[in-house]
């Protein structure tokens, strides 16, 4: 038998409205930081991660130093770990913790400038042992992680001679739903500069339409 209507949680309102927070201002300024992608040493990544992080922090200062202050700075997929043809073991070794030392340093810049920052990264999660995650991270003006969104799906075999070893929502869908609920598949972060959605998916336009249906006002596609 189909479930009672009362048991169905609507993720899209029929009247077109959606949950949101009061906005702190009518208009916002957004900066795009298209920085160099420097792949770290998969066997000994610490030094290269520090180098990439320092470069990212410098770029935040530059972005906030010209043309007025930005409320949101958007980076690409891999400003911290870069991209290379690593093995699965190397992917796991370079994956950072979120929150962790790197997000702590980025959070300090958010506090300094009173802004939000979006970036992507490979990451670990104690709730998913031995998994490598591809996360989109939103840092807030208080210096904390506001949201970390999983990549919804990978295209296997896309890169000759390499592979995407990350676990996307598509790969662990049933367990993901058990842990976080259906609403977390296409999450929206409610902030005082607008509702923000993030993704590194490139080939699924319906995904971004669903984000809009759910109330996304700012969509950050880091790929």
N, C-alpha and C positions, 0 to 999 in steps of 0.2 A: 504494500500500500504506500502511496506517496505520503510524505510527512505532512503534518498539519501546518497550515500557513504560518501559524504563530512560531513554529520552530525554525523557519527559514529567516536567516539574517540577511537583510538587503544591504548590499555593499554600494548600490547606486540608488539614490532617491528619485522617485518618479517625477517630482516637481522641479528637478534640476538643481536644487540646492545641495550643499555639502558642508561638512564640519570644517571650521576654521577658527583661527585665533584673531583677536583684534589686532589690526596693523598699527605699527608704531609710526608710519608715515605713508603718505599717499603714493609717492614714487620712490623707487630705489635705484641705486647705481650698481651695475654688475660688471666685473672685470674678468677677462679670459686670460689665463696664463698658459700659453702653449710653449712649454719648456722643452729642452732637449730630453730625449729618452736614453738614459745610460744604463744598460744592463749590468747588474752587479756580478761579481765572481760567485758562481754557484757553490763553490767549495768553501770559500772564506768570505762571506758577504758583508761582514760587519763594517769594514773600512769603507767599502763602496756605498753602503746604505747611509753611513754618516756623511759622506761626500754629497750624495744626492739630496739628503735632508737639508744640509747647509745651503745648497743651491736653491732648494725650494723655499726655504726661509728668506733668503736674499730676494727671491722673486716676489715674495709677498710684500717685502719692504718697498721694492720698486713699483709694484702695482698700486700701492697706497700712497706713493710719493709724487705721482703725476696726475694732473687732471682732477684732483679732488678725491675724497675718500670713497671707497666702494663698500657697499653693504654686504656684497657676496663676491667671493673670488672662486672661480671654477678652474680647477686643474684637470688634467687628462687621467687616463687609466693608471699609469705607473710612474708618477714622479719620484717615488721613494725607491722602488726595487728595479725599475726599468723593465726591459723585455729582452729575452734571449732564448736560444734553443737549449734550455736546461733539461736535465733528466727529472723524473718525478721526485727523486730524493733531493735533488738540488732545489726544485720548486718548494718543497716543504721546508728546507733549510732557510731560504730567503724570506719566507712568509713571516710577517710581523704580527704582533699582538695588537688588538684593537678593543679597548684602550691599551696603550703601552707607552714606552719611552718616546717613540716618534710622534704619536698623537699628543703627548704632553707638551712637546716643543711647539707643535703647530697650534695647540690650544693657547699657548702664551701669546702668540701673534694675534689670535682672535681676540684675546682680552686687550692687548695693546691698542688694537684698531677698532674694537667694538663691532666686529664683522663675523659673518659666516664664511666657512671655507669648505669646498667640495673637492674630493679627490678619490681616485681608485687605488686599490692595492691588492696584492696577494696577502692572505692572512690566515692565521690559525684561530681555532675556537675550542676551548676545553670541553664544550658540549658536543663537539664533533671530532673526537680523537682520530688522528691519522688522516683527516680530510684537509685538503687545501681549498680555501675559499677565495673567490674573487669578489671583493666587497667594494661598494661605493660608500664613502664615509662623509658624513656631514658634521662639521665641528661648529659649535655655537660661540657667541660672544662671551659666554662665561668660561670658555676654555674647555668645556666638556664635549664628549661625543653626543650629538643630538640623535643621530640615526646611523645605522650601518645596514645597507641593503644588499642582499645577495644578487648576483647575476642570475637572471631567470633561466637562461639556456646557453649551452655552448654548441658550436658547429664543429663536430668532430671531423678530423682530417682536413681542416682548412689550410694548415700550414705544412707544406711538404718537408719531411725530415724532422718534424716536431709534432707535439700534440698538446692540447689543452687538458691538463691534469686536474683542473679544479672541479669540485663538486658544485654544480649549479642546482637550482631548485628543481628543475626538470629531472635530474638524476636521482634525487632523494625525496620526491614529491610527497609520498604518503607519510613518511616520517616527519618531514617538514611541517605538514598540516597538523599532525599530532602535537608537535611541540609549540607551534606558533599560531595556528589557525589559518583559515583560508584568506583572511584579509591581509595577511603578511606576504602573500604571493605577489601582490602589486601594492606595495606600501606607499603611503603618503605621509611625509613629515610636516606636521602643522607648526609653523613658526610665525613670529611677529613681522616677518617680511613677506609672508605668503606661504601657500602650501607647496612643498618641494618634493619632486620625485626624481629618482636617479637610476640610471641603468647604463651598462656597457654593451647591451644587445644592439646589433646593427641591422638585422634583416627582418624584423617583425614589426611592421608599422601598426598592427592591431594592438600591440602592447602599449604603445604610446597613446592610442585612442582610449584604451581602458584607463590609463592614468588620468587623462582629461575627464573621463566620465566620473572618476572617483574624486575629482576635485583638485587635481594638480594645476597649479597656476604658474609654476616655474619647473620646467623639465630639463634636467642636466644629463645629457648623454655624453658620458666621458670618453667613449671610444672614438 
